[in-house]
Every structure is written in structure tokens, then in C-alpha cells.
Amino acid sequence: MKLSCLQGNLNKGLSIVSRAVATRSTLPITQNILLSAEESGLKLAATNLEMATTAWVSAKVEEEGTITIPARLLIDFVNSLTDEMVEISLPSGSRALKLVSGRSQAHINGLDASDFPPIPQIGDGVTAKIGADALREAITQVVFGAATEESRPTLTGINADFDGDKLVLAAADGFRLAVHTATLSSPVDNKITVIIPARTLSEVNRLLSDQEEPVEITVNEQKSQVLFHLKEADLVSQIIQGSFPDYTQVIPQSYTTRSVLDISQFLKATKMSSIFARDASGIIRLVATPGAELSPGKLSISAQAEEIGGNETEVDAMVDGDPAKIAFNVKYLSDVLSVLRQSQVALETTTPSSPGVIRPLGVDNYVHVIMPMFVQW
């Protein structure tokens, strides 16, 4: 193997695949990155056996070859170099990769590429395309709602429903539900539903940070793997097997009180109450009061911790319906308010013991349900 490439390009490629490197594994080689010098350039690949990422780096290749190198060592060394040309070479029969850049050089011992787990190749299956912005918004607005505990594996994933020109992503952890409907730029012929690990979609979202081109998504025929084809990388992930709960039954179909608020004011008041809610089991109380005649109503956001004190903030709101009160976990409320791009939001409630619904105004593609906390009023 013999090639040269710019440090900046190599550094970016390593950053793309870095999150797929296994941190703890019974297979030590998965803590390495696979380097393949090919005629078209340098290919980098990493896998933790659940997810695999491949990236391509522009390079002048003089001799082809492959090797796997410890990820952390390689990433840290390349990151410490200045933005100059990096000469990479691997003598025939050797496992010691040599890197030279300016007046710096290093030798890093690797492992044979033949022992590296094969990167899955997805051929036939169901393929759809979606705009980068649309996918980025959809993932951002649902991924935080997935469960982090492994006791119910299906809830650690995002339910992805491809139907015609619609992609519906849904996440739930037993305490909240987030559902976003996005429009596909290339529709699917047959409806398909799969559960994609939340970690995978978080990684896709990171890779989308500077992408403008549409993303191609392919689910294989066995519905066991999904491929995200991006401009600078391919990400293949295992699909979670099982049935996602019927979340449509959780979304309330009516309300007795609807409060419309400015999101930035609502979020600011919520974060202020979170200071006191930390010592009150994370509980904040919301009280909606309709206005008299033509005057606006208000929403009171408060938290009370017995030992340290409490606070209360009032925010102007257009309150339609009856006076209402409800208590939420402050994290769940601030999480959803933080990912909305609109300027106003509607909070729909019925009773203190019924779920509350958050809907951004101006769009009808997102709904968020939060289960209430039971408190003494």
C-alpha cells in the first residue's frame, strides 16, 4: 500500500467512520479502522457489528492494499498533524503502517484486513429518497424520545413507516411519544415498516450536518438491514426485530383546554423551573387560565422543592376552553420544546391525569404526547 492525501480530507474521513468503531467488544479487531487503498482513492470502514460506516477519501494511490489500524491511535495522530500532505505506506508482508507528514512521522502496528468483519452489502430491497433537510428535521424531532434501557428492545429503536410518498418516524419510551411525518422525494411502491436503532439515526443525523443532496434509504428484502447512502458515506445498520406498540391509540383525539404560546418564552420559563425541579423529582406544574373577554390568558409554570424553595413564571397564552392544570417531568417538556423550529406551539390538555399533547403551529406533521406526573394540587 502506498498513497498520499491531504490531512484535512483524511481527518474528515476518520471522523465520519469513528462513531461506528466498537468501544467494548469481544472481537478486538472491531476497535480498528479498515483502510483500503483502491484505484479510486482511500476507503475507510468501521463497524461495531450493529452498525457499519464507510467513507471515501480523495487520495493519489500508487500501490493498492488493505490493513486495519487501531482507531483511537490513528485518529489522534492524524488530528494532531497540520493541514499538509500525508504519505501513507505499508511494505508488502508488513503490518506496520507508516505515516509521514512534514517533519512528523509514525509507525502504527495493525491487524490483517482478512480478519475484519465483512461490511454488509445491500442490493435488492425497498429504496426511497428523502431530502437532507426533511430527514434531519424528522430525526431531530423524534430520536430523543426513544428508550435508553434495553429491557424493551423495540422501544430503543425508531419505528419507520414507509408508505407511498410518506415516511412516518415514531419514538416512545413509555412516558412520551414523538411522531413526525416527512415527505419522500422518491416514493416507495410497497408499504414497509421497520424499527431502526435510535443510535443509528443519531449517527445519520450527525453525518447529515453539512449535506444538501437527497439521502437514499434502502431496506433489504429480509427487513434485517437498512442502508443510508449519503454524499460522503454509506451507513449500514441492523434492524431491530419485533413489533412496535400501536402508538396511534396513545394520541388523544380531543381536548378541553388548548393553550397557544410563544415557544421561546415557554422554553425559557420551563428551563427556569428546572433549576428547582431538580430537587423535586423533576416535576413542574402548569396551570392554564383563560383570559377575560378579549384579553389573553396565561400559563403559569412552577416548581416547588420542599427543602430549597420554588419558583413560578407566567407566560402569555391564548387559552381556549376550561381552566386546566397538569404536571410534567421537566426534562420531557424541555426536550420537545428545544427541537421545534416554529415560533408558536399549542398545548392540549383534558384532565390532570390524562396525557398532554404538544403541536407546533403552522405545520401538521408533528405531534408529541407526554404522560402526566401525579401530584397533590
LUMTOR-795285 format. One record per residue (C-alpha): residue number from 1; residue in three letters; z, x, y. Coordinates in steps of 0.1 Angstrom, whole numbers, plus 5000, padded with zeros to 4 digits. Example, Ala and Ser with C-alpha at 12.3 -4.5 7.8 and 13.67 -1.06 7.14 Angstrom:
2
+-----+-----+------+------+-------+
:   n : res :   up : east : north :
+-----+-----+------+------+-------+
:   1 : ALA : 5078 : 5123 :  4955 :
:   2 : SER : 5071 : 5137 :  4989 :
+-----+-----+------+------+-------+
This chain:
377
+-----+-----+------+------+-------+
:   n : res :   up : east : north :
+-----+-----+------+------+-------+
:   1 : MET : 5000 : 5000 :  5000 :
:   2 : LYS : 4991 : 5013 :  5034 :
:   3 : LEU : 4988 : 4993 :  5066 :
:   4 : SER : 4997 : 4991 :  5103 :
:   5 : CYS : 5007 : 4962 :  5125 :
:   6 : LEU : 5025 : 4956 :  5158 :
:   7 : GLN : 5063 : 4955 :  5157 :
:   8 : GLY : 5063 : 4922 :  5176 :
:   9 : ASN : 5040 : 4905 :  5151 :
:  10 : LEU : 5060 : 4919 :  5121 :
:  11 : ASN : 5092 : 4908 :  5137 :
:  12 : LYS : 5080 : 4873 :  5142 :
:  13 : GLY : 5067 : 4870 :  5107 :
:  14 : LEU : 5100 : 4882 :  5093 :
:  15 : SER : 5118 : 4857 :  5115 :
:  16 : ILE : 5096 : 4829 :  5101 :
:  17 : VAL : 5105 : 4836 :  5064 :
:  18 : SER : 5141 : 4848 :  5070 :
:  19 : ARG : 5157 : 4813 :  5065 :
:  20 : ALA : 5142 : 4809 :  5031 :
:  21 : VAL : 5159 : 4841 :  5018 :
:  22 : ALA : 5188 : 4834 :  4994 :
:  23 : THR : 5222 : 4842 :  5007 :
:  24 : ARG : 5240 : 4839 :  4974 :
:  25 : SER : 5221 : 4839 :  4942 :
:  26 : THR : 5224 : 4847 :  4905 :
:  27 : LEU : 5189 : 4862 :  4910 :
:  28 : PRO : 5193 : 4892 :  4932 :
:  29 : ILE : 5156 : 4896 :  4940 :
:  30 : THR : 5156 : 4863 :  4959 :
:  31 : GLN : 5176 : 4882 :  4986 :
:  32 : ASN : 5144 : 4902 :  4991 :
:  33 : ILE : 5112 : 4895 :  5010 :
:  34 : LEU : 5079 : 4899 :  4993 :
:  35 : LEU : 5054 : 4920 :  5012 :
:  36 : SER : 5017 : 4917 :  5001 :
:  37 : ALA : 4991 : 4938 :  5018 :
:  38 : GLU : 4958 : 4920 :  5014 :
:  39 : GLU : 4924 : 4923 :  5028 :
:  40 : SER : 4931 : 4896 :  5054 :
:  41 : GLY : 4964 : 4911 :  5065 :
:  42 : LEU : 5001 : 4913 :  5056 :
:  43 : LYS : 5016 : 4883 :  5037 :
:  44 : LEU : 5053 : 4878 :  5038 :
:  45 : ALA : 5072 : 4854 :  5015 :
:  46 : ALA : 5108 : 4844 :  5007 :
:  47 : THR : 5124 : 4819 :  4985 :
:  48 : ASN : 5159 : 4806 :  4976 :
:  49 : LEU : 5144 : 4786 :  4947 :
:  50 : GLU : 5148 : 4753 :  4966 :
:  51 : MET : 5125 : 4763 :  4995 :
:  52 : ALA : 5098 : 4789 :  4999 :
:  53 : THR : 5082 : 4801 :  5031 :
:  54 : THR : 5051 : 4821 :  5035 :
:  55 : ALA : 5038 : 4837 :  5067 :
:  56 : TRP : 5009 : 4859 :  5077 :
:  57 : VAL : 5010 : 4889 :  5100 :
:  58 : SER : 4979 : 4904 :  5116 :
:  59 : ALA : 4975 : 4939 :  5102 :
:  60 : LYS : 4950 : 4967 :  5096 :
:  61 : VAL : 4951 : 4971 :  5058 :
:  62 : GLU : 4939 : 5004 :  5044 :
:  63 : GLU : 4953 : 5000 :  5009 :
:  64 : GLU : 4964 : 4968 :  4992 :
:  65 : GLY : 4997 : 4965 :  4974 :
:  66 : THR : 5029 : 4945 :  4969 :
:  67 : ILE : 5067 : 4952 :  4969 :
:  68 : THR : 5099 : 4933 :  4976 :
:  69 : ILE : 5123 : 4947 :  5001 :
:  70 : PRO : 5160 : 4937 :  5009 :
:  71 : ALA : 5156 : 4911 :  5036 :
:  72 : ARG : 5186 : 4919 :  5058 :
:  73 : LEU : 5179 : 4956 :  5059 :
:  74 : LEU : 5142 : 4952 :  5067 :
:  75 : ILE : 5148 : 4925 :  5093 :
:  76 : ASP : 5175 : 4945 :  5111 :
:  77 : PHE : 5155 : 4977 :  5111 :
:  78 : VAL : 5122 : 4962 :  5124 :
:  79 : ASN : 5142 : 4942 :  5150 :
:  80 : SER : 5157 : 4975 :  5163 :
:  81 : LEU : 5123 : 4991 :  5169 :
:  82 : THR : 5104 : 4990 :  5202 :
:  83 : ASP : 5072 : 4970 :  5205 :
:  84 : GLU : 5049 : 4997 :  5192 :
:  85 : MET : 5026 : 5000 :  5161 :
:  86 : VAL : 5045 : 5002 :  5128 :
:  87 : GLU : 5029 : 5022 :  5100 :
:  88 : ILE : 5039 : 5009 :  5065 :
:  89 : SER : 5031 : 5027 :  5033 :
:  90 : LEU : 5041 : 5027 :  4997 :
:  91 : PRO : 5029 : 5055 :  4975 :
:  92 : SER : 5014 : 5045 :  4942 :
:  93 : GLY : 5040 : 5041 :  4915 :
:  94 : SER : 5069 : 5042 :  4941 :
:  95 : ARG : 5094 : 5016 :  4951 :
:  96 : ALA : 5104 : 5032 :  4983 :
:  97 : LEU : 5087 : 5016 :  5013 :
:  98 : LYS : 5081 : 5040 :  5043 :
:  99 : LEU : 5081 : 5026 :  5078 :
: 100 : VAL : 5071 : 5048 :  5108 :
: 101 : SER : 5071 : 5036 :  5144 :
: 102 : GLY : 5070 : 5060 :  5174 :
: 103 : ARG : 5097 : 5086 :  5167 :
: 104 : SER : 5116 : 5064 :  5142 :
: 105 : GLN : 5111 : 5062 :  5105 :
: 106 : ALA : 5129 : 5048 :  5075 :
: 107 : HIS : 5127 : 5046 :  5037 :
: 108 : ILE : 5138 : 5014 :  5021 :
: 109 : ASN : 5141 : 5010 :  4983 :
: 110 : GLY : 5127 : 4978 :  4969 :
: 111 : LEU : 5122 : 4960 :  4936 :
: 112 : ASP : 5090 : 4954 :  4917 :
: 113 : ALA : 5070 : 4924 :  4930 :
: 114 : SER : 5062 : 4912 :  4895 :
: 115 : ASP : 5099 : 4901 :  4892 :
: 116 : PHE : 5097 : 4879 :  4923 :
: 117 : PRO : 5097 : 4842 :  4916 :
: 118 : PRO : 5062 : 4827 :  4920 :
: 119 : ILE : 5057 : 4808 :  4952 :
: 120 : PRO : 5047 : 4772 :  4943 :
: 121 : GLN : 5010 : 4763 :  4949 :
: 122 : ILE : 5004 : 4726 :  4957 :
: 123 : GLY : 4969 : 4714 :  4950 :
: 124 : ASP : 4963 : 4677 :  4944 :
: 125 : GLY : 4986 : 4651 :  4957 :
: 126 : VAL : 4990 : 4628 :  4987 :
: 127 : THR : 4982 : 4645 :  5021 :
: 128 : ALA : 4989 : 4633 :  5056 :
: 129 : LYS : 4987 : 4649 :  5091 :
: 130 : ILE : 5010 : 4643 :  5120 :
: 131 : GLY : 5012 : 4657 :  5155 :
: 132 : ALA : 5036 : 4685 :  5160 :
: 133 : ASP : 5055 : 4667 :  5188 :
: 134 : ALA : 5058 : 4635 :  5168 :
: 135 : LEU : 5072 : 4653 :  5138 :
: 136 : ARG : 5095 : 4674 :  5159 :
: 137 : GLU : 5110 : 4643 :  5176 :
: 138 : ALA : 5113 : 4624 :  5142 :
: 139 : ILE : 5131 : 4652 :  5125 :
: 140 : THR : 5154 : 4659 :  5156 :
: 141 : GLN : 5165 : 4622 :  5157 :
: 142 : VAL : 5174 : 4618 :  5120 :
: 143 : VAL : 5183 : 4652 :  5104 :
: 144 : PHE : 5218 : 4654 :  5118 :
: 145 : GLY : 5227 : 4621 :  5101 :
: 146 : ALA : 5223 : 4634 :  5066 :
: 147 : ALA : 5253 : 4641 :  5044 :
: 148 : THR : 5265 : 4677 :  5040 :
: 149 : GLU : 5287 : 4671 :  5009 :
: 150 : GLU : 5269 : 4674 :  4976 :
: 151 : SER : 5289 : 4645 :  4959 :
: 152 : ARG : 5259 : 4622 :  4966 :
: 153 : PRO : 5228 : 4644 :  4964 :
: 154 : THR : 5203 : 4618 :  4976 :
: 155 : LEU : 5222 : 4615 :  5009 :
: 156 : THR : 5218 : 4652 :  5016 :
: 157 : GLY : 5181 : 4645 :  5020 :
: 158 : ILE : 5159 : 4625 :  5043 :
: 159 : ASN : 5141 : 4595 :  5029 :
: 160 : ALA : 5104 : 4599 :  5039 :
: 161 : ASP : 5083 : 4568 :  5035 :
: 162 : PHE : 5045 : 4574 :  5040 :
: 163 : ASP : 5027 : 4541 :  5043 :
: 164 : GLY : 4993 : 4538 :  5059 :
: 165 : ASP : 4995 : 4554 :  5093 :
: 166 : LYS : 5033 : 4553 :  5095 :
: 167 : LEU : 5059 : 4579 :  5085 :
: 168 : VAL : 5095 : 4565 :  5084 :
: 169 : LEU : 5123 : 4591 :  5082 :
: 170 : ALA : 5158 : 4578 :  5074 :
: 171 : ALA : 5191 : 4597 :  5070 :
: 172 : ALA : 5225 : 4583 :  5061 :
: 173 : ASP : 5259 : 4598 :  5052 :
: 174 : GLY : 5279 : 4566 :  5046 :
: 175 : PHE : 5292 : 4565 :  5082 :
: 176 : ARG : 5259 : 4564 :  5101 :
: 177 : LEU : 5222 : 4557 :  5097 :
: 178 : ALA : 5193 : 4571 :  5116 :
: 179 : VAL : 5158 : 4556 :  5112 :
: 180 : HIS : 5127 : 4569 :  5131 :
: 181 : THR : 5091 : 4556 :  5127 :
: 182 : ALA : 5063 : 4580 :  5136 :
: 183 : THR : 5026 : 4576 :  5136 :
: 184 : LEU : 5004 : 4597 :  5113 :
: 185 : SER : 4972 : 4612 :  5128 :
: 186 : SER : 4957 : 4611 :  5093 :
: 187 : PRO : 4969 : 4581 :  5073 :
: 188 : VAL : 4976 : 4580 :  5035 :
: 189 : ASP : 4956 : 4558 :  5011 :
: 190 : ASN : 4986 : 4551 :  4989 :
: 191 : LYS : 5022 : 4545 :  4999 :
: 192 : ILE : 5046 : 4571 :  4987 :
: 193 : THR : 5083 : 4576 :  4992 :
: 194 : VAL : 5102 : 4609 :  4986 :
: 195 : ILE : 5136 : 4624 :  4995 :
: 196 : ILE : 5132 : 4658 :  5013 :
: 197 : PRO : 5163 : 4680 :  5016 :
: 198 : ALA : 5177 : 4679 :  5052 :
: 199 : ARG : 5178 : 4717 :  5051 :
: 200 : THR : 5141 : 4718 :  5046 :
: 201 : LEU : 5133 : 4695 :  5075 :
: 202 : SER : 5157 : 4715 :  5097 :
: 203 : GLU : 5137 : 4746 :  5089 :
: 204 : VAL : 5104 : 4729 :  5095 :
: 205 : ASN : 5118 : 4718 :  5129 :
: 206 : ARG : 5126 : 4754 :  5137 :
: 207 : LEU : 5091 : 4766 :  5128 :
: 208 : LEU : 5076 : 4738 :  5150 :
: 209 : SER : 5093 : 4752 :  5181 :
: 210 : ASP : 5060 : 4766 :  5196 :
: 211 : GLN : 5034 : 4747 :  5176 :
: 212 : GLU : 5009 : 4724 :  5192 :
: 213 : GLU : 4985 : 4718 :  5163 :
: 214 : PRO : 4990 : 4689 :  5138 :
: 215 : VAL : 5011 : 4696 :  5107 :
: 216 : GLU : 4996 : 4689 :  5073 :
: 217 : ILE : 5021 : 4675 :  5047 :
: 218 : THR : 5012 : 4673 :  5010 :
: 219 : VAL : 5033 : 4658 :  4983 :
: 220 : ASN : 5022 : 4669 :  4948 :
: 221 : GLU : 5012 : 4643 :  4921 :
: 222 : GLN : 5046 : 4647 :  4903 :
: 223 : LYS : 5065 : 4640 :  4935 :
: 224 : SER : 5086 : 4671 :  4928 :
: 225 : GLN : 5075 : 4693 :  4957 :
: 226 : VAL : 5063 : 4690 :  4993 :
: 227 : LEU : 5042 : 4714 :  5013 :
: 228 : PHE : 5043 : 4717 :  5051 :
: 229 : HIS : 5012 : 4736 :  5063 :
: 230 : LEU : 5018 : 4749 :  5099 :
: 231 : LYS : 4998 : 4772 :  5121 :
: 232 : GLU : 5016 : 4804 :  5112 :
: 233 : ALA : 5034 : 4795 :  5080 :
: 234 : ASP : 5035 : 4774 :  5048 :
: 235 : LEU : 5068 : 4759 :  5036 :
: 236 : VAL : 5071 : 4745 :  5001 :
: 237 : SER : 5103 : 4727 :  4991 :
: 238 : GLN : 5117 : 4709 :  4961 :
: 239 : ILE : 5121 : 4671 :  4964 :
: 240 : ILE : 5154 : 4655 :  4956 :
: 241 : GLN : 5152 : 4632 :  4926 :
: 242 : GLY : 5169 : 4599 :  4927 :
: 243 : SER : 5169 : 4566 :  4947 :
: 244 : PHE : 5178 : 4564 :  4984 :
: 245 : PRO : 5200 : 4534 :  4993 :
: 246 : ASP : 5183 : 4503 :  5007 :
: 247 : TYR : 5192 : 4511 :  5043 :
: 248 : THR : 5175 : 4481 :  5058 :
: 249 : GLN : 5204 : 4460 :  5047 :
: 250 : VAL : 5228 : 4480 :  5068 :
: 251 : ILE : 5209 : 4474 :  5101 :
: 252 : PRO : 5224 : 4443 :  5119 :
: 253 : GLN : 5198 : 4417 :  5128 :
: 254 : SER : 5218 : 4402 :  5156 :
: 255 : TYR : 5245 : 4409 :  5182 :
: 256 : THR : 5269 : 4391 :  5205 :
: 257 : THR : 5270 : 4418 :  5232 :
: 258 : ARG : 5243 : 4442 :  5244 :
: 259 : SER : 5252 : 4469 :  5269 :
: 260 : VAL : 5224 : 4489 :  5286 :
: 261 : LEU : 5235 : 4522 :  5300 :
: 262 : ASP : 5222 : 4554 :  5315 :
: 263 : ILE : 5221 : 4579 :  5287 :
: 264 : SER : 5232 : 4610 :  5307 :
: 265 : GLN : 5262 : 4591 :  5321 :
: 266 : PHE : 5271 : 4577 :  5287 :
: 267 : LEU : 5269 : 4611 :  5271 :
: 268 : LYS : 5289 : 4628 :  5299 :
: 269 : ALA : 5317 : 4602 :  5295 :
: 270 : THR : 5317 : 4605 :  5257 :
: 271 : LYS : 5320 : 4643 :  5259 :
: 272 : MET : 5348 : 4639 :  5284 :
: 273 : SER : 5367 : 4617 :  5260 :
: 274 : SER : 5360 : 4640 :  5231 :
: 275 : ILE : 5385 : 4665 :  5247 :
: 276 : PHE : 5413 : 4641 :  5240 :
: 277 : ALA : 5398 : 4626 :  5208 :
: 278 : ARG : 5402 : 4660 :  5191 :
: 279 : ASP : 5439 : 4652 :  5187 :
: 280 : ALA : 5433 : 4615 :  5180 :
: 281 : SER : 5413 : 4617 :  5147 :
: 282 : GLY : 5381 : 4618 :  5167 :
: 283 : ILE : 5385 : 4582 :  5178 :
: 284 : ILE : 5371 : 4569 :  5211 :
: 285 : ARG : 5374 : 4533 :  5223 :
: 286 : LEU : 5346 : 4514 :  5240 :
: 287 : VAL : 5352 : 4482 :  5260 :
: 288 : ALA : 5322 : 4463 :  5274 :
: 289 : THR : 5329 : 4439 :  5303 :
: 290 : PRO : 5301 : 4417 :  5317 :
: 291 : GLY : 5297 : 4416 :  5355 :
: 292 : ALA : 5304 : 4386 :  5376 :
: 293 : GLU : 5273 : 4366 :  5386 :
: 294 : LEU : 5247 : 4392 :  5398 :
: 295 : SER : 5269 : 4423 :  5398 :
: 296 : PRO : 5265 : 4448 :  5370 :
: 297 : GLY : 5291 : 4451 :  5342 :
: 298 : LYS : 5308 : 4482 :  5329 :
: 299 : LEU : 5316 : 4501 :  5298 :
: 300 : SER : 5350 : 4518 :  5295 :
: 301 : ILE : 5351 : 4549 :  5273 :
: 302 : SER : 5386 : 4562 :  5264 :
: 303 : ALA : 5405 : 4583 :  5240 :
: 304 : GLN : 5443 : 4584 :  5235 :
: 305 : ALA : 5462 : 4611 :  5217 :
: 306 : GLU : 5499 : 4603 :  5214 :
: 307 : GLU : 5512 : 4638 :  5219 :
: 308 : ILE : 5489 : 4652 :  5246 :
: 309 : GLY : 5478 : 4622 :  5266 :
: 310 : GLY : 5445 : 4604 :  5271 :
: 311 : ASN : 5416 : 4596 :  5295 :
: 312 : GLU : 5393 : 4567 :  5305 :
: 313 : THR : 5359 : 4567 :  5322 :
: 314 : GLU : 5340 : 4537 :  5334 :
: 315 : VAL : 5302 : 4537 :  5334 :
: 316 : ASP : 5280 : 4510 :  5350 :
: 317 : ALA : 5262 : 4489 :  5324 :
: 318 : MET : 5241 : 4458 :  5322 :
: 319 : VAL : 5262 : 4438 :  5298 :
: 320 : ASP : 5246 : 4408 :  5282 :
: 321 : GLY : 5268 : 4384 :  5262 :
: 322 : ASP : 5305 : 4383 :  5255 :
: 323 : PRO : 5331 : 4410 :  5264 :
: 324 : ALA : 5333 : 4434 :  5235 :
: 325 : LYS : 5353 : 4463 :  5221 :
: 326 : ILE : 5347 : 4488 :  5194 :
: 327 : ALA : 5359 : 4523 :  5183 :
: 328 : PHE : 5337 : 4551 :  5170 :
: 329 : ASN : 5340 : 4586 :  5158 :
: 330 : VAL : 5332 : 4605 :  5190 :
: 331 : LYS : 5310 : 4631 :  5171 :
: 332 : TYR : 5287 : 4604 :  5157 :
: 333 : LEU : 5282 : 4588 :  5191 :
: 334 : SER : 5276 : 4621 :  5210 :
: 335 : ASP : 5253 : 4633 :  5182 :
: 336 : VAL : 5228 : 4604 :  5187 :
: 337 : LEU : 5230 : 4604 :  5225 :
: 338 : SER : 5222 : 4641 :  5225 :
: 339 : VAL : 5188 : 4637 :  5208 :
: 340 : LEU : 5174 : 4608 :  5228 :
: 341 : ARG : 5147 : 4616 :  5253 :
: 342 : GLN : 5147 : 4583 :  5271 :
: 343 : SER : 5167 : 4576 :  5303 :
: 344 : GLN : 5185 : 4544 :  5291 :
: 345 : VAL : 5200 : 4532 :  5258 :
: 346 : ALA : 5212 : 4498 :  5245 :
: 347 : LEU : 5245 : 4495 :  5226 :
: 348 : GLU : 5245 : 4463 :  5205 :
: 349 : THR : 5278 : 4451 :  5190 :
: 350 : THR : 5293 : 4420 :  5174 :
: 351 : THR : 5329 : 4425 :  5163 :
: 352 : PRO : 5352 : 4455 :  5164 :
: 353 : SER : 5349 : 4457 :  5126 :
: 354 : SER : 5311 : 4454 :  5125 :
: 355 : PRO : 5286 : 4483 :  5129 :
: 356 : GLY : 5273 : 4492 :  5163 :
: 357 : VAL : 5236 : 4498 :  5170 :
: 358 : ILE : 5221 : 4523 :  5194 :
: 359 : ARG : 5185 : 4517 :  5205 :
: 360 : PRO : 5167 : 4538 :  5232 :
: 361 : LEU : 5150 : 4516 :  5258 :
: 362 : GLY : 5112 : 4518 :  5262 :
: 363 : VAL : 5104 : 4525 :  5226 :
: 364 : ASP : 5108 : 4506 :  5194 :
: 365 : ASN : 5105 : 4534 :  5169 :
: 366 : TYR : 5142 : 4544 :  5166 :
: 367 : VAL : 5174 : 4527 :  5156 :
: 368 : HIS : 5208 : 4543 :  5149 :
: 369 : VAL : 5237 : 4525 :  5132 :
: 370 : ILE : 5273 : 4537 :  5135 :
: 371 : MET : 5302 : 4523 :  5114 :
: 372 : PRO : 5332 : 4515 :  5135 :
: 373 : MET : 5367 : 4531 :  5133 :
: 374 : PHE : 5396 : 4507 :  5127 :
: 375 : VAL : 5422 : 4509 :  5154 :
: 376 : GLN : 5451 : 4489 :  5169 :
: 377 : TRP : 5439 : 4473 :  5201 :
+-----+-----+------+------+-------+
